[in-house]
């Protein structure tokens, strides 16, 4: 695994049930989505002080991600990832960059055998 360029908070393998997809069946029946999140932010002050106020709560990041994935349907997982990234950068000032991966396990691709299909996006706080 590559070492991050900055300190990171990460949550990997979050599984939620949502209703996203281009096909009507996906939006009607729903499916599982697996989300990985890596958020770059300075963690030195939190590490030195042992003060929760000096960091970003991974519980809050989890809840925000769940709200979006379990929220209103979108056609594209790109839109799900973009919504997660935008909300994180909007709500958590210490986070400078976020990497969001959204996977559809067993994606409904006719004739396919694959573990998952998905997207990864990288967004930075605009100066």
PAFI-726181 format. One line per 5 residues: number of its first residue (from 1); their letters; for each residue x, y, z of N, C-alpha, C, O. Coordinates in pm, whole numbers, plus 50000, padded with zeros to 5 digits. Example, Ala and Ser with C-alpha at 12.3 -4.5 7.8 and 13.67 -1.06 7.14 Angstrom:
! residues 2
1	AS	51319/49431/50780/51230/49550/50780/51320/49670/50780/51424/49668/50846  51285/49775/50708/51367/49894/50714/51290/50003/50787/51341/50114/50804
***
This chain:
! residues 127
1	XXXXX	50084/49882/50000/50000/50000/50000/50089/50124/50000/50188/50131/50072  50052/50221/49919/50127/50346/49914/50100/50430/50037/49987/50436/50086  50204/50494/50086/50185/50583/50200/50121/50712/50153/50156/50762/50046  50028/50767/50232/49964/50892/50192/50063/51007/50195/50161/51005/50269  50035/51109/50113/50119/51229/50111/50101/51311/50238/50193/51381/50279
6	XXXXX	49985/51302/50299/49950/51378/50419/49892/51282/50521/49870/51164/50493  49868/51336/50641/49794/51258/50739/49656/51229/50681/49601/51309/50606  49601/51114/50718/49471/51076/50664/49384/51011/50770/49430/50939/50858  49256/51040/50758/49153/50962/50826/49090/50877/50716/49057/50929/50610  49075/50748/50741/49013/50666/50637/48909/50572/50696/48919/50526/50810
11	XXXXX	48809/50546/50615/48706/50447/50644/48695/50362/50519/48669/50413/50410  48716/50233/50533/48715/50144/50417/48613/50033/50436/48593/49982/50546  48549/49998/50327/48455/49887/50329/48322/49917/50394/48257/49826/50446  48280/50044/50393/48147/50077/50447/48043/50021/50350/48050/50046/50230  47947/49947/50402/47845/49885/50318/47709/49945/50352/47667/49947/50468
16	XXXXX	47642/49993/50248/47509/50052/50262/47419/49996/50154/47466/49945/50052  47290/50007/50176/47192/49966/50076/47130/50091/50017/47076/50175/50090  47137/50105/49885/47085/50223/49819/47011/50187/49691/47005/50071/49652  46957/50288/49627/46871/50269/49510/46923/50346/49389/46846/50412/49319  47051/50339/49366/47115/50414/49257/47138/50323/49138/47169/50205/49153
21	XXXXX	47122/50380/49020/47150/50305/48898/47071/50360/48781/46970/50429/48798  47119/50327/48663/47055/50372/48540/46928/50292/48513/46830/50346/48462  46929/50164/48548/46816/50076/48519/46705/50093/48623/46732/50110/48742  46581/50089/48576/46465/50105/48665/46467/50002/48778/46429/50034/48890  46511/49881/48748/46515/49776/48851/46609/49813/48965/46582/49783/49081
26	XXXXX	46720/49877/48932/46817/49916/49035/46755/50020/49129/46776/50014/49250  46680/50113/49073/46618/50216/49156/46495/50163/49229/46454/50220/49330  46435/50056/49179/46319/49998/49246/46360/49896/49353/46307/49898/49464  46453/49809/49319/46491/49701/49409/46607/49738/49501/46616/49687/49613  46696/49825/49454/46813/49862/49532/46921/49756/49529/46903/49648/49474
31	XXXXX	47033/49790/49591/47147/49698/49597/47248/49751/49699/47236/49862/49749  47347/49668/49727/47454/49709/49819/47555/49796/49746/47581/49778/49627  47612/49890/49820/47721/49973/49772/47831/49969/49878/47803/49972/49998  47955/49962/49832/48070/49960/49922/48147/50090/49900/48183/50123/49787  48172/50162/50009/48235/50292/50000/48367/50292/50078/48374/50246/50192
36	XXXXX	48470/50345/50014/48598/50372/50081/48618/50523/50080/48588/50591/49981  48668/50573/50190/48687/50717/50205/48823/50743/50267/48857/50685/50370  48901/50832/50203/49029/50876/50257/49027/51029/50260/49008/51093/50157  49046/51086/50378/49038/51230/50394/49171/51283/50448/49215/51244/50556  49236/51371/50371/49363/51430/50411/49339/51549/50503/49264/51641/50470
41	XXXXX	49402/51545/50619/49396/51658/50712/49509/51643/50812/49558/51532/50836  49550/51753/50869/49658/51749/50967/49611/51683/51096/49509/51722/51152  49685/51584/51142/49647/51511/51263/49749/51527/51376/49734/51466/51482  49851/51607/51354/49956/51623/51454/49900/51677/51587/49931/51623/51693  49819/51784/51580/49765/51844/51703/49682/51743/51781/49691/51736/51904
46	XXXXX	49600/51665/51711/49519/51563/51778/49607/51455/51840/49583/51411/51953  49708/51414/51767/49798/51311/51817/49877/51355/51938/49901/51276/52030  49918/51481/51938/49997/51532/52051/49912/51566/52172/49957/51551/52286  49789/51612/52149/49705/51657/52261/49609/51550/52312/49560/51561/52424  49583/51448/52233/49482/51347/52266/49345/51412/52288/49267/51366/52371
51	XXXXX	49318/51519/52212/49194/51596/52225/49105/51572/52103/49143/51608/51992  48988/51510/52122/48899/51483/52009/48858/51609/51932/48824/51599/51814  48860/51724/51995/48824/51848/51926/48927/51887/51821/48900/51975/51739  49045/51826/51822/49153/51859/51730/49153/51772/51603/49246/51777/51523  49047/51692/51586/49042/51604/51470/48902/51604/51411/48814/51677/51458
56	XXXXX	48881/51524/51309/48749/51505/51248/48700/51368/51293/48772/51269/51283  48578/51363/51342/48521/51238/51391/48491/51143/51275/48418/51177/51182  48548/51023/51281/48518/50928/51175/48373/50881/51185/48316/50837/51086  48313/50890/51303/48170/50859/51317/48086/50958/51238/47988/50920/51174  48124/51086/51242/48052/51187/51164/48070/51165/51014/47975/51182/50938
61	XXXXX	48190/51127/50972/48214/51097/50831/48129/50978/50787/48074/50978/50677  48120/50878/50872/48039/50759/50841/47892/50798/50826/47827/50759/50728  47840/50873/50922/47698/50911/50918/47665/50994/50793/47561/50972/50731  47752/51086/50758/47730/51169/50640/47729/51083/50513/47644/51101/50426  47823/50991/50504/47829/50901/50389/47703/50816/50381/47645/50800/50274
66	XXXXX	47660/50761/50494/47538/50680/50498/47416/50760/50452/47335/50711/50374  47404/50884/50500/47291/50970/50459/47282/50982/50307/47173/50974/50250  47396/51001/50244/47398/51021/50099/47370/50891/50025/47287/50889/49934  47436/50783/50063/47417/50656/49991/47276/50602/50013/47217/50546/49920  47221/50618/50132/47087/50568/50160/46980/50672/50127/46861/50647/50148
71	XXXXX	47020/50786/50075/46929/50895/50043/46868/50882/49905/46856/50772/49851  46829/50996/49848/46760/50996/49718/46841/50924/49609/46963/50937/49602  46770/50850/49524/46837/50776/49416/46903/50870/49316/46855/50979/49286  47016/50822/49265/47086/50889/49156/47108/50785/49047/47114/50665/49076  47121/50829/48925/47144/50734/48817/47287/50682/48818/47311/50565/48790
76	XXXXX	47382/50769/48849/47523/50734/48837/47593/50727/48972/47568/50808/49061  47681/50627/48985/47760/50622/49108/47861/50736/49110/47911/50773/49217  47892/50793/48995/47976/50912/48990/47909/51027/49069/47976/51102/49140  47777/51038/49056/47702/51142/49127/47700/51114/49278/47703/51207/49358  47693/50987/49315/47698/50950/49457/47833/50990/49515/47839/51053/49621
81	XXXXX	47941/50954/49446/48076/50988/49493/48095/51138/49501/48150/51189/49599  48049/51210/49401/48062/51357/49398/47987/51420/49515/48037/51513/49578  47868/51370/49544/47789/51423/49656/47859/51400/49789/47861/51487/49876  47916/51282/49806/47988/51252/49930/48108/51346/49945/48127/51406/50051  48187/51360/49839/48307/51445/49845/48269/51590/49873/48331/51655/49957
86	XXXXX	48169/51641/49803/48128/51781/49821/48078/51806/49963/48111/51909/50023  47999/51715/50016/47946/51732/50151/48057/51729/50256/48054/51806/50352  48154/51641/50237/48265/51633/50333/48347/51762/50331/48378/51817/50436  48380/51810/50212/48459/51934/50204/48379/52053/50256/48437/52148/50310  48248/52050/50240/48163/52159/50289/48151/52159/50442/48153/52266/50504
91	XXXXX	48140/52042/50502/48111/52033/50646/48233/52021/50736/48225/52050/50855  48345/51978/50681/48462/51952/50766/48581/52036/50718/48658/51992/50633  48594/52155/50774/48697/52252/50732/48840/52197/50737/48920/52232/50651  48876/52112/50834/49015/52064/50838/49053/51972/50722/49172/51953/50695  48956/51916/50653/48986/51823/50545/49022/51902/50419/48945/51985/50371
96	XXXXX	49141/51874/50368/49195/51945/50252/49169/51872/50121/49154/51935/50016  49163/51740/50128/49145/51658/50008/49071/51533/50049/49091/51481/50159  48986/51484/49960/48912/51362/49990/48915/51270/49867/48903/51315/49753  48932/51142/49894/48928/51040/49789/48811/50949/49823/48807/50889/49931  48716/50939/49732/48595/50859/49754/48588/50750/49647/48596/50778/49528
101	XXXXX	48573/50626/49692/48552/50514/49601/48414/50457/49629/48380/50428/49743  48335/50441/49523/48203/50380/49532/48205/50255/49445/48234/50262/49326  48173/50142/49507/48170/50014/49434/48030/49955/49437/47958/49965/49536  47994/49894/49326/47873/49813/49317/47918/49669/49313/47968/49623/49210  47903/49596/49422/47938/49454/49416/47842/49382/49321/47723/49413/49317
106	XXXXX	47894/49289/49246/47811/49210/49155/47726/49300/49066/47605/49281/49055  47789/49398/49005/47719/49492/48918/47641/49419/48809/47689/49319/48755  47521/49469/48777/47437/49400/48678/47481/49424/48534/47419/49500/48460  47590/49357/48497/47639/49365/48360/47617/49228/48298/47676/49129/48340  47531/49224/48198/47492/49096/48138/47614/49014/48096/47703/49062/48026
111	XXXXX	47616/48890/48141/47721/48798/48104/47852/48816/48180/47951/48750/48149  47852/48903/48279/47979/48930/48348/47992/48847/48474/47894/48805/48535  48117/48825/48512/48152/48769/48641/48261/48860/48695/48376/48852/48651  48225/48946/48790/48324/49036/48847/48288/49064/48991/48171/49057/49030  48388/49096/49070/48365/49123/49212/48289/49254/49230/48198/49262/49313
116	XXXXX	48325/49356/49154/48255/49484/49165/48295/49573/49049/48394/49549/48979  48215/49676/49030/48246/49783/48936/48235/49912/49017/48157/49917/49113  48310/50014/48981/48301/50134/49061/48380/50250/49006/48435/50245/48896  48383/50355/49087/48457/50476/49052/48534/50525/49174/48496/50500/49288  48642/50595/49147/48717/50666/49250/48733/50809/49203/48775/50834/49090
121	XXXXX	48700/50904/49292/48721/51045/49259/48808/51109/49366/48810/51065/49481  48881/51212/49326/48967/51289/49416/48923/51434/49406/48918/51491/49297  48891/51494/49520/48852/51634/49523/48932/51708/49629/48956/51656/49739  48973/51828/49596/49049/51914/49688/48968/52036/49723/48884/52081/49645  48994/52089/49838/48932/52214/49878/48983/52324/49787/49103/52337/49765
126	XX	48892/52403/49735/48932/52514/49648/48980/52630/49733/48922/52662/49837  49087/52694/49687/49146/52804/49764/49064/52930/49756/49100/53031/49816
***
